[in-house]
Amino acid sequence: MPKHWVTARYFGMFNKARRDRWVFGDRNSGRYLAKFSWTKIVRHQMVRGTSSVDDPALADYWAERRRKHKPAPAYAREPSGFA
């Protein structure tokens, strides 16, 4: 039994900037699920093995790490299910 209707109803090019036809979404509202492959990879610097936030001798080290940290983008902070 053909299942073409499932593809036609639930999948499409909802995000025009991506030009991806295999996006799951709702045609009536235009809302869609973001794909994991659209998420930018963020690399993190490793913390030194003996470094503890509680060590007062390393206060400058942790202050410097916090200063370098950029705030996360709004889309990463706010999980919403549908984009």
C-alpha positions as a Markdown table, in Angstrom:
| # | Residue | x | y | z |
|---|---|---|---|---|
| 1 | Met | 0.0 | 0.0 | 0.0 |
| 2 | Pro | 1.6 | 3.3 | -1.1 |
| 3 | Lys | 2.4 | 5.9 | 1.7 |
| 4 | His | 2.9 | 8.9 | -0.6 |
| 5 | Trp | 0.1 | 10.8 | 1.3 |
| 6 | Val | 2.2 | 10.8 | 4.5 |
| 7 | Thr | 5.1 | 12.5 | 2.7 |
| 8 | Ala | 2.8 | 14.9 | 0.9 |
| 9 | Arg | 1.0 | 15.9 | 4.1 |
| 10 | Tyr | 3.7 | 16.0 | 6.8 |
| 11 | Phe | 7.0 | 16.7 | 5.0 |
| 12 | Gly | 8.0 | 19.6 | 2.8 |
| 13 | Met | 10.2 | 22.7 | 2.4 |
| 14 | Phe | 9.0 | 24.6 | 5.5 |
| 15 | Asn | 12.2 | 26.4 | 6.0 |
| 16 | Lys | 12.8 | 28.2 | 2.6 |
| 17 | Ala | 16.3 | 29.3 | 3.6 |
| 18 | Arg | 17.4 | 25.6 | 4.0 |
| 19 | Arg | 16.0 | 24.3 | 0.7 |
| 20 | Asp | 15.4 | 21.0 | 2.4 |
| 21 | Arg | 12.3 | 19.0 | 1.4 |
| 22 | Trp | 12.4 | 16.6 | 4.3 |
| 23 | Val | 11.3 | 18.8 | 7.1 |
| 24 | Phe | 8.5 | 17.6 | 9.3 |
| 25 | Gly | 5.8 | 20.3 | 9.9 |
| 26 | Asp | 2.3 | 21.6 | 9.8 |
| 27 | Arg | 1.1 | 23.1 | 6.5 |
| 28 | Asn | -1.7 | 25.0 | 8.1 |
| 29 | Ser | 0.3 | 26.9 | 10.7 |
| 30 | Gly | 3.7 | 26.8 | 8.9 |
| 31 | Arg | 5.4 | 25.5 | 12.1 |
| 32 | Tyr | 8.1 | 22.9 | 11.7 |
| 33 | Leu | 10.6 | 20.8 | 13.7 |
| 34 | Ala | 14.2 | 22.0 | 13.5 |
| 35 | Lys | 16.7 | 19.3 | 12.4 |
| 36 | Phe | 19.7 | 18.4 | 14.6 |
| 37 | Ser | 21.9 | 18.9 | 11.5 |
| 38 | Trp | 21.0 | 22.6 | 11.5 |
| 39 | Thr | 22.6 | 23.1 | 15.0 |
| 40 | Lys | 26.0 | 24.7 | 14.9 |
| 41 | Ile | 28.7 | 22.7 | 16.7 |
| 42 | Val | 30.3 | 24.6 | 19.6 |
| 43 | Arg | 33.7 | 23.4 | 20.8 |
| 44 | His | 34.7 | 24.0 | 24.4 |
| 45 | Gln | 38.1 | 24.5 | 26.0 |
| 46 | Met | 38.9 | 21.7 | 28.5 |
| 47 | Val | 39.3 | 22.7 | 32.2 |
| 48 | Arg | 42.6 | 21.9 | 33.8 |
| 49 | Gly | 42.4 | 18.6 | 35.7 |
| 50 | Thr | 43.1 | 19.9 | 39.2 |
| 51 | Ser | 41.1 | 23.2 | 38.8 |
| 52 | Ser | 38.3 | 23.6 | 41.2 |
| 53 | Val | 35.8 | 26.5 | 41.4 |
| 54 | Asp | 36.1 | 26.3 | 45.2 |
| 55 | Asp | 39.9 | 26.9 | 45.3 |
| 56 | Pro | 40.5 | 30.5 | 46.2 |
| 57 | Ala | 44.0 | 30.4 | 44.6 |
| 58 | Leu | 42.3 | 29.8 | 41.2 |
| 59 | Ala | 39.8 | 32.7 | 41.4 |
| 60 | Asp | 41.6 | 34.6 | 38.6 |
| 61 | Tyr | 41.6 | 31.5 | 36.4 |
| 62 | Trp | 37.8 | 31.1 | 36.8 |
| 63 | Ala | 37.2 | 34.8 | 36.4 |
| 64 | Glu | 39.1 | 34.7 | 33.1 |
| 65 | Arg | 37.2 | 31.7 | 31.8 |
| 66 | Arg | 33.9 | 33.4 | 32.7 |
| 67 | Arg | 34.9 | 36.6 | 31.0 |
| 68 | Lys | 35.7 | 34.7 | 27.7 |
| 69 | His | 32.3 | 33.0 | 27.7 |
| 70 | Lys | 29.8 | 34.4 | 25.3 |
| 71 | Pro | 26.1 | 34.1 | 26.1 |
| 72 | Ala | 24.2 | 31.4 | 24.3 |
| 73 | Pro | 22.0 | 32.4 | 21.4 |
| 74 | Ala | 18.3 | 32.8 | 22.1 |
| 75 | Tyr | 17.3 | 29.7 | 20.1 |
| 76 | Ala | 19.7 | 27.6 | 22.2 |
| 77 | Arg | 18.3 | 28.9 | 25.5 |
| 78 | Glu | 14.7 | 28.5 | 24.7 |
| 79 | Pro | 13.6 | 24.9 | 23.8 |
| 80 | Ser | 10.2 | 25.1 | 22.1 |
| 81 | Gly | 9.6 | 21.8 | 20.2 |
| 82 | Phe | 8.3 | 23.5 | 17.1 |
| 83 | Ala | 10.4 | 26.2 | 15.5 |
